[in-house]
Amino acid sequence: MPLTRLELVMLDTGEIALRRSDDDAALVEIKFAQELLDFIADDQLDIAKVMIDAGIARVTELQSESAPIADELFETPSTLH
């Protein structure tokens, strides 16, 4: 799969979107409730970045856990004589 640059952008709606830099379609959108926005003030983009980073890290962990170990791929079959 080719590497694609991702970006976090603030949408006109106030939501934060993760998207490919060459595409306007959002992969993920984060919407904070007004009550939380009042509390976090100008830190919403930083908080969204941490949330996205955590999600990407978890997906990477899950992929690593499900990938076969190299030794299992290249096991030498035992031969009985």
Distance bins in CASP14 RR format, pairs under 12 A and 6 or more apart:
PFRMAT RR
TARGET T0000
AUTHOR 0000-0000-0000
RMODE 2
METHOD distances of the structure
MODEL  1
1 63 0 0 0 0 0 1 0 0 0 0 0
2 20 0 0 0 0 0 1 0 0 0 0 0
2 22 0 0 0 0 0 1 0 0 0 0 0
3 20 0 0 0 0 0 1 0 0 0 0 0
3 21 0 0 0 0 0 1 0 0 0 0 0
3 22 0 0 0 0 0 1 0 0 0 0 0
4 18 0 0 0 0 0 1 0 0 0 0 0
4 19 0 0 0 0 1 0 0 0 0 0 0
4 20 1 0 1 0 0 0 0 0 0 0 0
4 21 1 0 0 1 0 0 0 0 0 0 0
4 22 1 0 0 1 0 0 0 0 0 0 0
4 23 0 0 0 0 1 0 0 0 0 0 0
4 27 0 0 0 0 1 0 0 0 0 0 0
5 18 0 0 0 0 0 1 0 0 0 0 0
5 19 0 0 0 0 0 1 0 0 0 0 0
5 20 1 0 0 1 0 0 0 0 0 0 0
5 21 1 0 1 0 0 0 0 0 0 0 0
5 22 1 0 0 1 0 0 0 0 0 0 0
5 23 0 0 0 0 0 1 0 0 0 0 0
6 17 0 0 0 0 0 1 0 0 0 0 0
6 18 1 0 1 0 0 0 0 0 0 0 0
6 19 1 0 0 1 0 0 0 0 0 0 0
6 20 1 0 0 1 0 0 0 0 0 0 0
6 21 1 0 0 1 0 0 0 0 0 0 0
6 22 0 0 0 0 0 1 0 0 0 0 0
6 23 0 0 0 0 0 1 0 0 0 0 0
6 26 0 0 0 0 0 1 0 0 0 0 0
6 27 1 0 0 1 0 0 0 0 0 0 0
6 28 0 0 0 0 1 0 0 0 0 0 0
6 49 0 0 0 0 0 1 0 0 0 0 0
6 52 0 0 0 0 1 0 0 0 0 0 0
6 53 0 0 0 0 0 1 0 0 0 0 0
6 56 0 0 0 0 1 0 0 0 0 0 0
7 16 0 0 0 0 0 1 0 0 0 0 0
7 17 0 0 0 0 1 0 0 0 0 0 0
7 18 1 0 0 1 0 0 0 0 0 0 0
7 19 1 0 0 1 0 0 0 0 0 0 0
7 20 1 0 0 1 0 0 0 0 0 0 0
7 21 1 0 1 0 0 0 0 0 0 0 0
7 22 0 0 0 0 1 0 0 0 0 0 0
7 23 0 0 0 0 0 1 0 0 0 0 0
7 24 0 0 0 0 0 1 0 0 0 0 0
7 26 0 0 0 0 0 1 0 0 0 0 0
7 27 0 0 0 0 0 1 0 0 0 0 0
7 28 0 0 0 0 0 1 0 0 0 0 0
7 45 0 0 0 0 0 1 0 0 0 0 0
7 48 0 0 0 0 0 1 0 0 0 0 0
7 49 0 0 0 0 0 1 0 0 0 0 0
7 52 0 0 0 0 0 1 0 0 0 0 0
8 15 0 0 0 0 0 1 0 0 0 0 0
8 16 1 0 1 0 0 0 0 0 0 0 0
8 17 1 0 0 1 0 0 0 0 0 0 0
8 18 1 0 1 0 0 0 0 0 0 0 0
8 19 0 0 0 0 1 0 0 0 0 0 0
8 20 0 0 0 0 0 1 0 0 0 0 0
8 21 0 0 0 0 0 1 0 0 0 0 0
8 26 0 0 0 0 0 1 0 0 0 0 0
8 27 0 0 0 0 0 1 0 0 0 0 0
8 28 0 0 0 0 1 0 0 0 0 0 0
8 29 0 0 0 0 0 1 0 0 0 0 0
8 30 0 0 0 0 1 0 0 0 0 0 0
8 44 0 0 0 0 0 1 0 0 0 0 0
8 45 1 0 0 1 0 0 0 0 0 0 0
8 46 0 0 0 0 1 0 0 0 0 0 0
8 47 0 0 0 0 0 1 0 0 0 0 0
8 48 1 0 0 1 0 0 0 0 0 0 0
8 49 1 0 1 0 0 0 0 0 0 0 0
8 50 0 0 0 0 0 1 0 0 0 0 0
8 51 0 0 0 0 1 0 0 0 0 0 0
8 52 1 0 0 1 0 0 0 0 0 0 0
8 53 0 0 0 0 0 1 0 0 0 0 0
8 56 0 0 0 0 0 1 0 0 0 0 0
9 15 0 0 0 0 1 0 0 0 0 0 0
9 16 1 0 0 1 0 0 0 0 0 0 0
9 17 1 0 1 0 0 0 0 0 0 0 0
9 18 0 0 0 0 1 0 0 0 0 0 0
9 19 1 0 0 1 0 0 0 0 0 0 0
9 20 0 0 0 0 0 1 0 0 0 0 0
9 21 0 0 0 0 1 0 0 0 0 0 0
9 23 0 0 0 0 0 1 0 0 0 0 0
9 24 0 0 0 0 1 0 0 0 0 0 0
9 25 0 0 0 0 0 1 0 0 0 0 0
9 26 0 0 0 0 1 0 0 0 0 0 0
9 27 0 0 0 0 0 1 0 0 0 0 0
9 28 0 0 0 0 0 1 0 0 0 0 0
9 29 0 0 0 0 0 1 0 0 0 0 0
9 30 0 0 0 0 0 1 0 0 0 0 0
9 45 0 0 0 0 1 0 0 0 0 0 0
9 48 0 0 0 0 0 1 0 0 0 0 0
9 49 0 0 0 0 0 1 0 0 0 0 0
9 52 0 0 0 0 0 1 0 0 0 0 0
10 16 1 0 1 0 0 0 0 0 0 0 0
10 17 0 0 0 0 1 0 0 0 0 0 0
10 18 0 0 0 0 0 1 0 0 0 0 0
10 19 0 0 0 0 0 1 0 0 0 0 0
10 26 0 0 0 0 0 1 0 0 0 0 0
10 29 0 0 0 0 0 1 0 0 0 0 0
10 30 0 0 0 0 0 1 0 0 0 0 0
10 31 0 0 0 0 0 1 0 0 0 0 0
10 32 0 0 0 0 0 1 0 0 0 0 0
10 42 0 0 0 0 0 1 0 0 0 0 0
10 44 0 0 0 0 1 0 0 0 0 0 0
10 45 1 0 0 1 0 0 0 0 0 0 0
10 46 0 0 0 0 0 1 0 0 0 0 0
10 48 0 0 0 0 1 0 0 0 0 0 0
10 49 0 0 0 0 0 1 0 0 0 0 0
11 17 1 0 1 0 0 0 0 0 0 0 0
11 18 0 0 0 0 0 1 0 0 0 0 0
11 19 0 0 0 0 1 0 0 0 0 0 0
11 24 0 0 0 0 1 0 0 0 0 0 0
11 25 0 0 0 0 0 1 0 0 0 0 0
11 26 1 0 0 1 0 0 0 0 0 0 0
11 28 0 0 0 0 0 1 0 0 0 0 0
11 29 1 0 0 1 0 0 0 0 0 0 0
11 30 0 0 0 0 1 0 0 0 0 0 0
11 31 0 0 0 0 1 0 0 0 0 0 0
11 44 0 0 0 0 0 1 0 0 0 0 0
11 45 0 0 0 0 0 1 0 0 0 0 0
11 48 0 0 0 0 0 1 0 0 0 0 0
12 24 0 0 0 0 0 1 0 0 0 0 0
13 26 0 0 0 0 0 1 0 0 0 0 0
13 29 0 0 0 0 1 0 0 0 0 0 0
13 30 0 0 0 0 0 1 0 0 0 0 0
13 31 1 0 0 1 0 0 0 0 0 0 0
13 32 0 0 0 0 0 1 0 0 0 0 0
14 29 0 0 0 0 1 0 0 0 0 0 0
14 30 0 0 0 0 1 0 0 0 0 0 0
14 31 1 0 0 1 0 0 0 0 0 0 0
14 32 0 0 0 0 1 0 0 0 0 0 0
14 33 0 0 0 0 0 1 0 0 0 0 0
14 34 0 0 0 0 0 1 0 0 0 0 0
14 37 0 0 0 0 1 0 0 0 0 0 0
14 44 0 0 0 0 1 0 0 0 0 0 0
14 45 0 0 0 0 0 1 0 0 0 0 0
14 48 0 0 0 0 0 1 0 0 0 0 0
15 26 0 0 0 0 1 0 0 0 0 0 0
15 28 0 0 0 0 0 1 0 0 0 0 0
15 29 1 0 1 0 0 0 0 0 0 0 0
15 30 1 0 0 1 0 0 0 0 0 0 0
15 31 1 0 1 0 0 0 0 0 0 0 0
15 32 0 0 0 0 1 0 0 0 0 0 0
15 33 0 0 0 0 0 1 0 0 0 0 0
15 37 0 0 0 0 0 1 0 0 0 0 0
15 44 0 0 0 0 1 0 0 0 0 0 0
15 45 0 0 0 0 0 1 0 0 0 0 0
15 48 0 0 0 0 1 0 0 0 0 0 0
16 26 0 0 0 0 1 0 0 0 0 0 0
16 27 0 0 0 0 0 1 0 0 0 0 0
16 28 0 0 0 0 1 0 0 0 0 0 0
16 29 1 0 0 1 0 0 0 0 0 0 0
16 30 1 0 1 0 0 0 0 0 0 0 0
16 31 1 0 0 1 0 0 0 0 0 0 0
16 32 0 0 0 0 1 0 0 0 0 0 0
16 37 0 0 0 0 0 1 0 0 0 0 0
16 40 0 0 0 0 0 1 0 0 0 0 0
16 43 0 0 0 0 0 1 0 0 0 0 0
16 44 1 0 0 1 0 0 0 0 0 0 0
16 45 1 0 0 1 0 0 0 0 0 0 0
16 46 0 0 0 0 0 1 0 0 0 0 0
16 47 0 0 0 0 1 0 0 0 0 0 0
16 48 1 0 1 0 0 0 0 0 0 0 0
16 49 0 0 0 0 1 0 0 0 0 0 0
16 50 0 0 0 0 0 1 0 0 0 0 0
16 51 0 0 0 0 1 0 0 0 0 0 0
16 52 0 0 0 0 1 0 0 0 0 0 0
17 23 0 0 0 0 0 1 0 0 0 0 0
17 24 0 0 0 0 1 0 0 0 0 0 0
17 25 0 0 0 0 1 0 0 0 0 0 0
17 26 1 1 0 0 0 0 0 0 0 0 0
17 27 1 0 0 1 0 0 0 0 0 0 0
17 28 1 0 0 1 0 0 0 0 0 0 0
17 29 1 0 1 0 0 0 0 0 0 0 0
17 30 1 0 0 1 0 0 0 0 0 0 0
17 31 0 0 0 0 1 0 0 0 0 0 0
17 45 0 0 0 0 0 1 0 0 0 0 0
17 48 0 0 0 0 1 0 0 0 0 0 0
17 52 0 0 0 0 0 1 0 0 0 0 0
18 25 0 0 0 0 0 1 0 0 0 0 0
18 26 1 0 0 1 0 0 0 0 0 0 0
18 27 1 0 1 0 0 0 0 0 0 0 0
18 28 1 0 1 0 0 0 0 0 0 0 0
18 29 1 0 0 1 0 0 0 0 0 0 0
18 30 0 0 0 0 1 0 0 0 0 0 0
18 45 0 0 0 0 0 1 0 0 0 0 0
18 48 0 0 0 0 1 0 0 0 0 0 0
18 49 0 0 0 0 1 0 0 0 0 0 0
18 51 0 0 0 0 1 0 0 0 0 0 0
18 52 1 0 1 0 0 0 0 0 0 0 0
18 53 0 0 0 0 0 1 0 0 0 0 0
18 55 0 0 0 0 0 1 0 0 0 0 0
18 56 0 0 0 0 1 0 0 0 0 0 0
19 25 1 0 0 1 0 0 0 0 0 0 0
19 26 1 0 1 0 0 0 0 0 0 0 0
19 27 1 0 1 0 0 0 0 0 0 0 0
19 28 0 0 0 0 1 0 0 0 0 0 0
19 29 0 0 0 0 1 0 0 0 0 0 0
19 52 0 0 0 0 0 1 0 0 0 0 0
20 26 0 0 0 0 1 0 0 0 0 0 0
20 27 1 0 0 1 0 0 0 0 0 0 0
20 28 0 0 0 0 0 1 0 0 0 0 0
21 27 0 0 0 0 0 1 0 0 0 0 0
26 52 0 0 0 0 0 1 0 0 0 0 0
27 52 0 0 0 0 1 0 0 0 0 0 0
27 55 0 0 0 0 0 1 0 0 0 0 0
27 56 0 0 0 0 0 1 0 0 0 0 0
27 59 0 0 0 0 0 1 0 0 0 0 0
28 48 0 0 0 0 1 0 0 0 0 0 0
28 49 0 0 0 0 0 1 0 0 0 0 0
28 51 0 0 0 0 1 0 0 0 0 0 0
28 52 1 0 0 1 0 0 0 0 0 0 0
28 53 0 0 0 0 0 1 0 0 0 0 0
28 54 0 0 0 0 0 1 0 0 0 0 0
28 55 0 0 0 0 1 0 0 0 0 0 0
28 56 0 0 0 0 0 1 0 0 0 0 0
28 59 0 0 0 0 0 1 0 0 0 0 0
29 48 0 0 0 0 1 0 0 0 0 0 0
29 51 0 0 0 0 0 1 0 0 0 0 0
29 52 0 0 0 0 0 1 0 0 0 0 0
30 36 0 0 0 0 0 1 0 0 0 0 0
30 37 0 0 0 0 0 1 0 0 0 0 0
30 40 0 0 0 0 0 1 0 0 0 0 0
30 44 0 0 0 0 1 0 0 0 0 0 0
30 45 0 0 0 0 1 0 0 0 0 0 0
30 46 0 0 0 0 0 1 0 0 0 0 0
30 47 0 0 0 0 1 0 0 0 0 0 0
30 48 1 0 1 0 0 0 0 0 0 0 0
30 49 0 0 0 0 1 0 0 0 0 0 0
30 50 0 0 0 0 0 1 0 0 0 0 0
30 51 1 0 0 1 0 0 0 0 0 0 0
30 52 1 0 0 1 0 0 0 0 0 0 0
30 55 0 0 0 0 0 1 0 0 0 0 0
31 37 0 0 0 0 1 0 0 0 0 0 0
31 44 0 0 0 0 0 1 0 0 0 0 0
31 48 0 0 0 0 1 0 0 0 0 0 0
31 51 0 0 0 0 0 1 0 0 0 0 0
32 38 0 0 0 0 1 0 0 0 0 0 0
32 39 0 0 0 0 1 0 0 0 0 0 0
32 40 1 0 0 1 0 0 0 0 0 0 0
32 41 0 0 0 0 0 1 0 0 0 0 0
32 43 0 0 0 0 0 1 0 0 0 0 0
32 44 1 0 1 0 0 0 0 0 0 0 0
32 45 0 0 0 0 0 1 0 0 0 0 0
32 47 1 0 0 1 0 0 0 0 0 0 0
32 48 0 0 0 0 1 0 0 0 0 0 0
32 51 0 0 0 0 0 1 0 0 0 0 0
33 39 0 0 0 0 1 0 0 0 0 0 0
33 40 0 0 0 0 0 1 0 0 0 0 0
33 44 0 0 0 0 0 1 0 0 0 0 0
34 40 0 0 0 0 0 1 0 0 0 0 0
34 44 0 0 0 0 0 1 0 0 0 0 0
36 43 0 0 0 0 0 1 0 0 0 0 0
36 44 0 0 0 0 1 0 0 0 0 0 0
36 47 0 0 0 0 1 0 0 0 0 0 0
36 48 0 0 0 0 0 1 0 0 0 0 0
37 43 0 0 0 0 1 0 0 0 0 0 0
37 44 1 0 0 1 0 0 0 0 0 0 0
37 45 0 0 0 0 0 1 0 0 0 0 0
37 47 0 0 0 0 0 1 0 0 0 0 0
37 48 0 0 0 0 0 1 0 0 0 0 0
38 44 0 0 0 0 0 1 0 0 0 0 0
39 47 0 0 0 0 0 1 0 0 0 0 0
40 46 0 0 0 0 1 0 0 0 0 0 0
40 47 1 0 1 0 0 0 0 0 0 0 0
40 48 0 0 0 0 0 1 0 0 0 0 0
40 50 0 0 0 0 0 1 0 0 0 0 0
40 51 0 0 0 0 0 1 0 0 0 0 0
41 47 0 0 0 0 0 1 0 0 0 0 0
43 49 0 0 0 0 0 1 0 0 0 0 0
43 50 0 0 0 0 1 0 0 0 0 0 0
43 51 0 0 0 0 0 1 0 0 0 0 0
44 50 0 0 0 0 0 1 0 0 0 0 0
44 51 0 0 0 0 0 1 0 0 0 0 0
45 51 0 0 0 0 0 1 0 0 0 0 0
45 52 0 0 0 0 0 1 0 0 0 0 0
46 52 0 0 0 0 0 1 0 0 0 0 0
46 53 0 0 0 0 0 1 0 0 0 0 0
47 53 0 0 0 0 0 1 0 0 0 0 0
47 54 0 0 0 0 0 1 0 0 0 0 0
48 54 0 0 0 0 0 1 0 0 0 0 0
48 55 0 0 0 0 0 1 0 0 0 0 0
49 55 0 0 0 0 0 1 0 0 0 0 0
49 56 0 0 0 0 0 1 0 0 0 0 0
50 56 0 0 0 0 0 1 0 0 0 0 0
50 57 0 0 0 0 0 1 0 0 0 0 0
51 57 0 0 0 0 0 1 0 0 0 0 0
51 58 0 0 0 0 0 1 0 0 0 0 0
52 58 0 0 0 0 0 1 0 0 0 0 0
52 59 0 0 0 0 0 1 0 0 0 0 0
53 59 0 0 0 0 0 1 0 0 0 0 0
53 60 0 0 0 0 0 1 0 0 0 0 0
54 60 0 0 0 0 0 1 0 0 0 0 0
54 61 0 0 0 0 0 1 0 0 0 0 0
55 61 0 0 0 0 1 0 0 0 0 0 0
55 62 0 0 0 0 1 0 0 0 0 0 0
56 62 0 0 0 0 0 1 0 0 0 0 0
56 63 0 0 0 0 0 1 0 0 0 0 0
57 63 0 0 0 0 0 1 0 0 0 0 0
57 64 0 0 0 0 0 1 0 0 0 0 0
58 64 0 0 0 0 0 1 0 0 0 0 0
58 65 0 0 0 0 0 1 0 0 0 0 0
59 65 0 0 0 0 0 1 0 0 0 0 0
59 66 0 0 0 0 0 1 0 0 0 0 0
60 66 0 0 0 0 0 1 0 0 0 0 0
60 67 0 0 0 0 0 1 0 0 0 0 0
61 67 0 0 0 0 0 1 0 0 0 0 0
67 73 0 0 0 0 1 0 0 0 0 0 0
68 74 0 0 0 0 1 0 0 0 0 0 0
68 75 0 0 0 0 0 1 0 0 0 0 0
69 75 0 0 0 0 0 1 0 0 0 0 0
END
